[in-house]
Amino acid sequence: MNNRQHGRLRARVAVFACVAAVALACDQITKAWASRALADGHSVPVVPRLLSLRLIHNPGASLGLGASMTWLISLLATAACVLLVALALTTVSMWWTVAFSIAFAGAAGNLIDRVAYADGFLNGKVVDFLDYGWSIGNVADILLMFAGAGIVALILMGEPFSARDRERHLKSLENKRGSVGTQSEEKHMGPEPQ
């Protein structure tokens, strides 16, 4: 790895760490606030029929799925966090790095709850307080949703993930420019004489 690549890796690591730390702090601070302010079980309307604040402790995943397998959800979240760090170290794209850091913060935010509030093996409950009427979630869930949408957008836009992808992308752009230039020249020259 040359100095330039090493410098870019350091920049991506710094961005990953900063974005993940800020996002994770937002999640944990809002959960701490909700645990104190909403502890008596009351509901606070924010946007009528769309959003209210109500504290619950969710043993499952999204929509309460897997409530009896909290330990498995915790192990999967741990594996996801490790994978997201590995992917962030592998990519050459700052956009992919940001998406992975946001996803990491979301997964780690709920994993922290499962560890911190456990009375057995990784069986703690997640602090949820954003009541949408059909589901109750938290900031970590929002982070995961944004990260997922961002990853889909990066795929659709063709954002290169690796150095090999970047080279292919650049060659593809050069080929497109070359074919556009050739077509343009043919138009200016007109039809060949018979």
GIHUUR-V954167 format. One record per run of one state. SS is the DSSP state (H for helix, E for strand, - for the rest). FROM is the first residue (numbers start at 1). TO is the last residue. Records with the same first field share a line. If there is no record, write none. Layout:
BEGIN
SS = FROM-TO, FROM-TO
END
This chain:
BEGIN
- = 1-2, 38-43, 48-50, 59-61, 65-66, 91-93, 117-125, 132-135, 138-138, 158-162, 190-194
H = 3-37, 62-64, 67-90, 94-116, 139-157, 163-189
E = 44-47, 51-58, 126-131, 136-137
END
